[in-house]
Amino acid sequence: MRMASWNQSVGSGERSLAGLDISDTHAHWLVLGRRGSAWQVQQHQQWPLRPGWVENGQVLEYPDLVDALQQWLAGNRVRELAMALPPEVCASFVIQAPGRVLRWGRRRWLAACAADLMRRPASELSWSAYELPGPASGWRLMVVGLDQVQDWLGLAEALACDCLHLDEAHQAAWRALDRWHEGLPPGAWLFQVGSSCIQALYEQGQRWHWAWRDQGQAQDLMDRCLASAAGASVFVLGQSPLAQALQQALAAAGMGPLQPEPGDRLQWASDVFLDRRSPAYWAALGLAGQGLSP
């Protein structure tokens, strides 16, 4: 089973498509409605989760989470859902394609890489790959166990929705920021922070490029972020204690983090920018807006 590609598009006609992002602390829901070629925000909600329901991306109290989601979303007419996986349940790697791999053999090569990196048979994995911009033929490979995917697909089924797209929260937010955020400061850094991991991106040519991803001791992560940014403009997306610690560390170093602002192409959705610091907003927007050109 392969995770949904960002090359998929959304058809025309009247329809609603929702993006759902669930972290350790919050569930975030964004619904876009389409009439013809026009899209508009129909719903935008965020709910706190009780401690212990989800930890490091693992759903520990599945019935309680399902019950809460069903109550929050009772009566909604959404039947098509895009979901974000917490970054902690995904393994993310950057690999270089050998010159001998032909286009027709690329999928087989990527599947073999996923199985080798996770040390599990390819039949037990779900994976997605994105070719990175630049002169080198590099790929960002995201791999997650099929058992984890089935847990999250079960949430969509409990909500009586078809899960059309599945992606990682950091990946979905990155795609949304890369597409809809304009006027990036040259050389800026973006740190996407989960409950126990950080992904770092940097600006080049008005686009975000992948730099590194790490999971470990908080102080080690702080030190790596400070060394990477080295006085550049910095953006931080995250609501976890780790994200708060990073913001404090940056401020103490005289590098007060900025917040992403919407570009002109997001004016149609400006009414839902209640908390631009929320990584879930960008993830949900990236998921619900997949294939759109508002």
C-alpha positions in Angstrom: 0.0 0.0 0.0 1.5 3.3 -1.0 0.7 6.6 0.7 -1.2 9.2 -1.4 0.9 11.3 -3.8 0.7 15.1 -4.0 0.3 14.7 -7.7 -3.3 13.6 -7.2 -5.9 16.2 -8.1 -9.4 17.0 -7.0 -12.2 17.0 -9.5 -14.8 19.6 -10.3 -18.4 20.0 -9.2 -19.9 20.7 -5.8 -18.1 18.9 -3.0 -16.4 19.3 0.4 -13.0 18.0 1.4 -11.7 18.0 4.9 -8.2 17.9 6.3 -7.7 16.3 9.8 -4.5 16.5 11.7 -4.1 14.9 15.1 -1.2 15.5 17.4 -0.5 14.5 21.0 -2.4 17.5 22.3 -5.0 18.6 19.7 -7.2 17.6 16.8 -7.4 20.1 14.0 -10.2 20.1 11.3 -10.4 22.3 8.2 -13.1 21.9 5.5 -13.0 23.4 2.1 -16.1 23.6 -0.1 -16.1 23.8 -3.8 -18.7 25.1 -6.2 -17.5 24.9 -9.8 -13.9 26.2 -9.7 -14.3 28.3 -6.6 -13.2 27.1 -3.1 -14.1 28.6 0.3 -13.5 27.7 3.9 -16.6 26.0 5.4 -15.3 24.9 8.8 -12.2 25.4 10.9 -12.1 23.8 14.4 -9.5 22.8 16.9 -10.1 20.6 19.9 -7.8 19.7 22.8 -7.1 16.1 23.5 -6.9 14.6 27.0 -3.4 13.6 28.1 -2.7 10.0 27.4 -5.0 9.6 24.4 -2.1 10.0 22.0 1.6 9.8 22.9 4.5 10.2 20.5 2.0 9.7 17.6 0.7 6.4 19.1 -3.0 6.2 19.7 -3.3 4.7 23.2 -6.9 5.3 24.0 -8.5 4.5 20.7 -12.2 4.2 21.8 -12.0 7.5 23.7 -10.5 9.3 20.7 -13.1 7.9 18.3 -15.9 8.9 20.6 -14.6 12.4 21.0 -14.1 12.8 17.2 -17.6 11.5 16.5 -19.1 14.0 19.0 -17.2 16.9 17.6 -18.0 16.1 14.0 -21.6 14.9 14.5 -23.8 16.2 11.7 -21.0 17.2 9.3 -21.6 16.4 5.7 -18.0 15.7 4.8 -17.5 12.3 3.2 -14.0 12.8 1.7 -11.2 13.2 4.2 -7.4 13.8 4.0 -5.5 12.8 7.1 -2.1 13.7 8.5 0.1 11.1 10.4 2.0 12.4 13.4 5.7 12.7 12.5 6.7 10.5 15.4 5.2 7.4 13.7 7.0 8.0 10.4 10.6 7.4 9.4 11.9 10.0 7.0 15.1 9.7 5.0 16.9 11.5 2.2 18.4 9.2 -0.4 20.3 9.7 -3.6 19.2 7.9 -6.7 22.0 5.9 -8.4 22.5 6.7 -12.0 21.5 3.2 -13.2 17.9 3.5 -12.0 15.6 4.0 -14.9 12.3 5.7 -14.6 10.3 2.5 -15.0 12.3 0.9 -12.2 12.1 3.8 -9.8 9.2 2.6 -7.8 10.8 -0.8 -7.3 14.0 0.8 -6.2 12.2 3.1 -3.7 10.2 0.2 -2.2 13.5 -1.7 -1.7 15.0 1.3 0.0 12.0 1.6 2.3 12.3 -2.1 3.3 16.0 -1.8 3.8 15.8 1.4 5.9 13.0 0.1 8.2 14.3 -3.5 8.2 10.8 -4.8 7.5 9.4 -6.5 4.4 7.9 -4.0 1.9 4.6 -5.8 2.3 4.4 -4.5 5.9 5.1 -0.9 5.0 3.4 2.1 3.5 5.7 4.7 1.9 5.7 7.9 -0.1 8.6 9.5 -1.9 9.1 13.1 -3.1 11.9 14.2 -5.5 13.8 17.1 -3.9 14.6 20.2 -6.0 18.2 20.8 -6.9 20.9 19.5 -9.3 21.3 16.2 -7.5 18.7 13.5 -7.9 17.7 13.2 -4.3 14.5 11.8 -2.8 12.8 12.2 0.5 11.4 8.9 1.5 8.8 8.7 4.2 8.0 5.2 5.6 5.5 4.0 8.2 4.4 0.6 9.3 1.2 -0.6 7.7 -0.2 -1.4 11.1 0.1 2.3 12.0 -1.6 3.3 8.8 -4.5 1.0 9.5 -5.0 2.6 12.9 -5.4 6.0 11.3 -7.5 4.7 8.5 -9.8 3.2 11.1 -10.4 6.7 12.5 -11.6 7.9 9.1 -13.9 4.8 8.9 -15.3 5.6 12.3 -16.2 9.1 11.1 -18.0 7.6 8.0 -15.5 9.2 5.7 -13.4 8.0 2.8 -9.8 8.7 3.4 -8.7 10.0 0.0 -5.2 11.2 1.0 -2.7 10.2 3.7 0.4 12.2 4.5 2.7 13.1 7.3 1.8 16.3 9.2 5.2 17.9 8.7 5.2 17.0 5.0 1.6 18.3 4.5 2.5 21.6 6.2 5.7 21.9 4.2 3.8 21.6 1.0 1.2 24.1 2.0 3.9 26.6 3.2 5.9 26.1 0.0 2.9 26.7 -2.2 1.0 29.5 -0.4 3.6 31.4 1.6 5.2 34.2 -0.4 8.0 36.7 0.3 10.3 34.4 2.3 13.3 36.2 3.8 16.4 35.0 2.0 18.2 32.3 3.8 15.4 31.8 6.4 15.1 28.6 8.4 11.9 26.8 9.4 11.8 24.3 12.3 8.7 22.0 12.3 8.5 20.6 15.9 6.5 17.6 17.0 6.3 16.1 20.5 9.8 14.6 20.3 11.3 15.4 16.9 12.3 18.4 14.8 12.4 18.8 11.0 14.5 21.7 9.6 13.9 23.4 6.3 15.8 26.3 4.7 14.8 29.0 2.1 16.5 29.0 -1.3 15.0 30.5 -4.4 11.7 31.4 -2.6 11.1 27.7 -1.7 11.6 25.6 1.3 14.2 22.9 1.0 14.7 19.9 3.4 17.8 20.1 5.6 17.6 17.5 8.4 15.3 15.7 10.8 16.3 14.6 14.2 14.7 12.9 17.3 16.6 12.8 20.5 17.4 14.7 23.7 15.8 18.2 23.9 19.1 20.0 24.6 20.8 18.3 21.6 18.0 19.4 19.3 18.1 23.0 20.6 21.9 23.1 20.0 21.5 21.8 16.4 18.7 24.3 15.6 20.8 27.2 16.9 23.9 26.1 15.0 21.9 25.6 11.8 20.1 29.0 11.8 23.3 30.9 12.8 21.6 34.3 13.0 19.2 33.9 10.0 15.5 34.6 10.1 13.8 31.7 11.9 10.2 30.4 11.8 8.9 27.8 14.3 5.8 25.7 13.9 4.7 23.6 16.9 2.6 23.6 20.0 4.4 20.9 22.0 6.6 21.6 25.1 9.5 20.9 22.8 8.4 23.7 20.5 8.0 26.1 23.4 11.5 25.2 24.6 12.9 25.9 21.1 11.2 29.3 20.9 12.6 30.2 24.3 16.1 29.0 23.3 16.0 31.1 20.1 14.7 34.1 22.0 17.5 33.8 24.6 20.0 33.7 21.7 18.6 36.9 20.2 16.9 35.0 17.4 13.2 35.6 18.2 11.3 33.4 15.9 8.9 34.9 13.3 5.5 33.4 12.3 4.5 32.4 8.8 2.1 34.9 7.2 -0.3 34.0 4.3 0.6 35.2 0.8 -1.8 36.8 -1.6 -3.1 33.5 -2.8 -4.4 32.8 0.7 -6.5 35.9 1.1 -9.6 33.7 0.3 -8.8 31.8 3.5 -7.8 34.7 5.7 -10.8 34.4 7.9 -9.5 31.2 9.4 -6.0 32.4 10.3 -6.8 32.5 14.0 -3.5 31.0 15.1 -0.8 31.0 12.5 1.5 29.4 15.0 -0.5 26.2 14.8 1.3 23.6 12.7 -2.0 21.8 12.5 -3.5 24.7 10.5 -0.9 24.4 7.8 -1.1 20.6 7.8 -4.8 20.6 7.5 -4.7 23.3 4.8 -2.1 21.3 2.8 -4.3 18.2 3.0 -7.6 19.8 2.3 -6.1 22.0 -0.4 -4.3 19.2 -2.2 -4.4 19.7 -6.0 -6.1 23.1 -5.6 -5.1 26.4 -7.2 -7.2 29.0 -5.4 
